[in-house]
Amino acid sequence: MADDSAEGAADRPGVPATPRARVRSAALWGLVGGFAFLVLAQGYLLVIGGLPVGYVGLFVLAGGIAVASGGIAYAVEHRLHAKRRT
């Protein structure tokens, strides 16, 4: 039987992540949010047609969504991890 205490303590639920890991995770979630917005906007353009903003506006909106989703991910990740819901 393997000794569970020898494995990384940071992998156990309820143990807080390091600040560097939280920042990296939040940045990746921000990228996911920004790219997901761009994919949805492209699908809308292909299926329905024009949007009220141009491509520059879409990238500005995607950047704002990326920042917002990254900030939200950073703010709530420790709470979800503490409740063992990650």
C-alpha positions in Angstrom: 0.0 0.0 0.0 1.4 3.4 -1.0 2.1 6.0 1.7 -0.3 8.9 0.9 1.6 11.3 3.1 4.6 11.1 0.9 2.7 12.5 -2.0 2.4 16.3 -2.5 0.6 18.0 0.3 -0.5 20.8 -2.0 -2.6 18.3 -4.0 -4.8 17.6 -1.0 -8.2 19.3 -0.9 -8.4 22.1 1.5 -4.8 23.1 1.3 -4.5 26.7 -0.2 -2.7 27.1 -3.5 0.5 29.2 -3.7 0.0 32.8 -5.0 1.9 32.0 -8.2 -0.3 29.0 -9.0 -3.4 31.1 -8.3 -2.2 33.9 -10.6 -1.4 31.4 -13.4 -4.7 29.7 -13.0 -6.6 33.0 -13.1 -4.7 34.1 -16.2 -5.5 30.9 -18.0 -9.2 31.3 -17.1 -9.0 34.8 -18.4 -7.7 33.6 -21.7 -10.5 31.0 -21.9 -13.1 33.7 -21.3 -11.7 36.1 -23.9 -11.3 33.4 -26.5 -14.7 32.0 -25.8 -16.2 35.4 -26.4 -14.3 35.7 -29.7 -15.6 32.3 -30.8 -19.2 33.2 -30.0 -18.9 36.5 -31.8 -17.4 34.8 -34.9 -20.3 32.3 -34.8 -22.8 35.1 -34.6 -21.1 36.8 -37.6 -21.2 33.6 -39.6 -24.8 32.7 -38.9 -26.7 36.0 -38.5 -24.5 38.7 -39.9 -23.2 42.0 -38.7 -22.4 43.2 -35.2 -22.8 46.8 -33.9 -19.0 47.0 -33.4 -16.1 46.3 -35.7 -13.2 43.9 -35.2 -11.2 46.3 -33.1 -14.2 46.7 -30.8 -14.5 42.9 -30.6 -10.9 42.6 -29.4 -11.4 45.4 -26.9 -14.5 43.6 -25.5 -12.6 40.3 -25.5 -9.8 41.9 -23.5 -12.3 43.3 -21.0 -14.0 39.9 -20.6 -10.6 38.3 -20.2 -9.6 40.7 -17.4 -13.0 40.3 -15.7 -13.0 36.5 -15.9 -9.4 36.3 -14.7 -10.2 38.6 -11.8 -13.3 36.6 -10.8 -11.3 33.3 -11.0 -8.6 34.7 -8.8 -11.1 36.0 -6.3 -13.2 32.9 -5.9 -10.6 30.1 -6.5 -9.5 29.9 -2.9 -13.1 29.6 -1.7 -13.9 26.8 -4.0 -10.7 25.0 -3.2 -11.4 25.3 0.6 -14.9 23.9 0.1 -13.3 21.0 -2.0 -15.3 21.8 -5.1 -12.4 22.1 -7.6 
